[in-house]
């Protein structure tokens, strides 16, 4: 990793709005050797040294990781170091709406909400948590003082889908595009065809550097990019001692710190503990039908194989989940639409409290 992917020279550090200094133990290659440094500077330098930085969301709809993301994306030096932010929680079919909002145009909520409401994960996705709208607002506000040609663009990383045309389960199946392959193609287009510096914010399960198996359709977007552009990506996730079975070593960890998996003991842990239970669609050999099953992935790897670094912001079992919120008057029609989509996909009504 390093200079072969350098896109811009040294950057002028902007105002740091992060309230608590974080210590970084640098990942392999570049970014100043082994000296501790601020993560804002680390991510900025990473964006100079590699064209693509993948950052896990840290748990869908989890408040604490989102507070970190807000501090990160409010920092002027990050805005100067990145061209494009690709997010999981928005569908490409509403990119024009997203572009208008991030540019600073006035977009009514009923229009803006289509960005995260009309995705292929509906009706059960977590994107109706107010955290996602708030994250877009953070980027929009941070963009405000930049000239039009310098504003950071936010690109929807979920495949486009037209729910108005979907009336049956067969319609839904026909409309689906594999999510990780779609996102990987989008990332490579931005980074290698258009020369953009790309920051990806997706759930951690989409970001491991290694394959589940050759040609496995579940292989991550990060691996798909790396298979064509080796050393083009730096991948960072969040450290959950509870998942990794190291609760007794929490005292050795410093809150608000990023640990290199290549120099810290967390890298030695079995990769199968990172995602202890993932629901995956598999074909039942008895029936030939696809069904959801619980599987353990990456057990043949260590954590260092999956990610370059892990951010520790405290025990994840203390993180607060911020659920979807509905205004009964504003959202009555939307709730009816969620009910329709749930009947199409699952043959049962939508649980409005979910």
N, C-alpha and C positions, 0 to 999 in steps of 0.2 A: 504494500500500500504506500501511496505517497505521491511524489512529484509527477509521475506519469499521468495522473488525473487532476493535476492542479488546474483550476479554472481561473482563479484570480489571485493576485499577489496579496501582500499583507493588507489587512483591512484596518480602518480606523475604528477603534472601539467606541461604541455609542454609549448612551446612558444606560446603566444597569438598574432596572427597577426591581430586581430580585431583592427581597428584604433580608434574607439570610444567606450568608456566603456558604456555598457548597464546595466541598473538596472533591477533586477528581484525581483518580489514579489512572494515568493514561493507558489507552489500549495499545495493542501492538502497532508499531510503525507510526512515525510522524507525531504531530501534536506535542512536540516539546519534550520527548523522552519520558523520564519517570517522575518529573517534578509535579507535585500537586498543583492544581489550578482550578479556576472557576469554571463551572460547566457551561456557562454562556460562551466563554472563550473557547472551551473545548469543542462545542458543537459548531461554533463559527469556523474554527480551524479545520474541523472535519469536513465542512462544506467546501473549504478551499482545496483540501487534499484528495477527496473523493467526490464524484459527482452526485452520489446518492447517500443520504443518511436516513436509516430506518429507525424510528422511535416508537416503541410500544405505547399504547394508550394507558396501560397500567391497570386494566380492569374496566370493562364497559360501565359507564354511569357511576364511577367511583369518584367521590369528591376530591380526595387528597391528591391523586395523580393529576386530576384536572387543574387543581390549584398550581401545581408545578408547571403544567403546560401553559397556563395563563401567564405566569412569570416569564417563562421562556419566550413566548410569542409576543410579549409586550416589549421586549428588549430591542432597542434600535440597532444594535450590532448584528442581531440575528436577521432583522429585516434587510440589512445591507448585504448580508452574506447569502441569502437564499432568494431564488427567483420564484419557485413554485412550491406550494405545500399541497400534498395529495392526501385527502382524508377518506376514511372508510365509510363515514356515516352519511354520505351524500351520493345520490345517483346521477349518472351522466346525462340522463334525460332532462334534467333541470339546470344544466350548466350555465345557461344564459342568465337565469335568475340569480344564481350564485355569483357570477361575475359582476352583475349590476350591484348587488349588495356589498360585496367586498370593495368595489370601486368607490363606495360612499353614496350611491344613489338611494333614494327613499323607496323602500320595498315593503308593502303591507305584509303583516304577519301571515295572512291567509295565503299569500303568494310565496313568501319566503319559506314557510313551513313545508311546502311541497318538496324542497330540496332533501330533507331528511325523512319525510313521511312517505314519499313515493319511491321506496327502494325495494329491491327484491327480498329484503328481510321482513318486510311488512307481512302480517300485523304484529309479529312477535319480537321484532328488533328492539333494542334499548334506546333508539335514537330520539324518542319523544321526551327523554329526560331533558330538563331545561339546561343542563350542562353543555349540550352541543350547540344550542342557539347562542349561549353565552360565550363559547369559545370562538365562534364566528364573529361575534361582536367585538371580542378582544382584538382579533386580526384587523377587522374593519377600522376600529379606533386607532390602532397602531399605524395603519396605512394612511391616515387622514392627512398628515403633514408631508407626505411624500408626493413628488410630481407624478403625473399619470404614468409615465413610462418607467417609473421606479417602484410602483406599487407591487407588492407581492400578490401573486395570483393563487387562489385556492381552487383546486381541481377536484371534482367528484371522482372518487376511486371505485365506487360501486357501479356495476354495469347499468346502462339505461334500461328502463322498463316502462311500458305504457299500461297502467292498470285499467284504463278505460276500455281497452281492447280485450282484457282478460276476463272471460266469463266462466271458464271451466278449468278443472285441474289440468287437462291436456293443454289448454291455452297457456297456463302458467309454466308447465314443463317445457313447452316449445319456445317460450320467451326467455328462458333462463340462459345466461352466458356464464361459464365458469369464472368465478370471482377472482381467484388468484392469477389465472392466466390473463384475464382482462386487465387487471391492475399492473401486472408485470409488463405487458405490452405498452400500456399507457406511460409507465415510468421510463421505459427505454426510449420511447418516442421523445419525451420531454428532455431526457438527459443526453441522448446520443444523436438524435436527429436535429433537435432544436438547440442543443448546447446549454440547457438550463441546469441550475443547481437545485436539486430536489430534496425536500424534506418530506418523508412519509410518516403519517401518524395513523397506524392501524392497530388492531388488537394483536397482542404478542404471538398468537397462534399462526398469524400470517407472515411472520418475520424470521423464523429460524434459517440459518445459513445453509443447512444441509437437507438432503432429500429424505422423505419417509421411505421411499423405495424408487428405483428407476421407473420413470414414466407414470408414477402414481398421480392421479388427478388431484390429490390433496396436497401435493408439494407446494411449498410456500412461494409467495411472490418474490421474496428475497433470493431463494435458491434459483428460481427461474431466471432472474436477472444475472446472478453470478455464473450460471452455467454458460452464458454467452459472453459475459464481461467479467472475468475473474478479477478480484480485488477492487471492484468498482463500488462496493457497498460497505458501510459501517453500520452494524446492527446493535441496537441498545434496547434492553428491556428493563423491567422492574424486578427487584429482588424480594421474594416472598419467603422468609424463613419457615413459615408454616407449611408451605408446599414442599420445600426442600428437606424438611425434617431436621432442621438445625435450630430449633427454638432455644436449645440450651446454649447456643453460641451467640445469641443476640447481643450479649454484652460485649462481644468483640467487634460489633458493627457500629458505625457512626451514622446517626441519622443525617439525612441530606448529603449523602456521599455516593459517588459512583465508583464501583470497583471493577477493575479490569479482570475479566475471566481468565486471562493468560498469566496473571501474576498473583492472584488471590485464591485462597482455598475454595471459594465458591465455584471456581471453574472445574474443580475435581469431581463435583457432584454428578450423579447419573442424570442424564438428560430426560429420562422418563419421568422424573419428578416435577419437571417444569410444568408440564401439562398432564396432571395425573389422571384426569378424566376428560376425554373429548368425545362428543357425540359425532359419529361419522356415518355417512350413508354407505352401507355395504349391501351386496347382493346375497340374499338368503339362498344357499345352495338347494334347499328343499323345495322352495316355492319359485325361485327365480325372480322374486320381487325385491325391490330396494327397500331397506328399512334402516332405522336409526339404531346404532349399537354403541355402547360405551367401549372405547379403546384406549390403550396407553401407547403413546407415540414417543419416538426418539430414545428408547431404552438402550439402544446400541451405541449411543453417543454420550459424551460428557457435556456439561453446561457450556464449557468453552467452545465446543463445536457449534453450538446454536447461536450464541451471541458474543459480541466483542466485549460488552460491559453490561453491568447491572446497576441500576439506580436503587439505593435504599432510602426510603422516606419514612420508615417506621413499619411496625407490624401490619400486614395487610388485613388481619382479622379485626383491626380497629378502624379500617376505612369505612366511610359512610356511603352507602348507595343512595343516589338521588333518583327516585322513581319518576316515571312519566307523570305529568300533571295535566289535568284537563279542566277547562272552564266549561261548566254544563251548557251555558248558552252558546258560547263561541264554538264548541266542539261537538254539538249534537249530531250534525251531519257527518262529521268525521268518524265518530263512534259507530254510526250506522255503516259507513264504508269499511271500517275495520271488521265489523261483523260479517260483511259480505266476503271480504278477502279470506277470513278465517274459514268460512264455510267452503270456499273454493279449495283452499290448501289442505285443510285438516278435517273437513266434514263436521265441524262443531262450531258453536258461537264463540266469539272472542270474549275473553275474560277482561272486562274493562279495568279491573283492579290489578292486572298483571304488569 
